[in-house]
Amino acid sequence: MASKRDYYEILGVDKKADAKTIKAAYRKLALQYHPDRNKAPDAEAKFKEINEAYQVLSDEK
């Protein structure tokens, strides 16, 4: 059984973080791990994980 990802932990924010804090954390990490800027072998996977976390946490439904 796969463990559920903690999207707040991926972005490095508190569970009570507001949308502005989440967006700022996302932008910082996205720049850091973007495959065009970071040539590390795991950068693309980390970037995708960051994007997924942001999409889930920024969904205001």
HELIX and SHEET records of a PDB file:
HELIX    1   1 TYR A    7  LEU A   11  1                                   5    
HELIX    2   2 ALA A   19  TYR A   33  1                                  15    
HELIX    3   3 ALA A   43  SER A   58  1                                  16    
END                                                                             
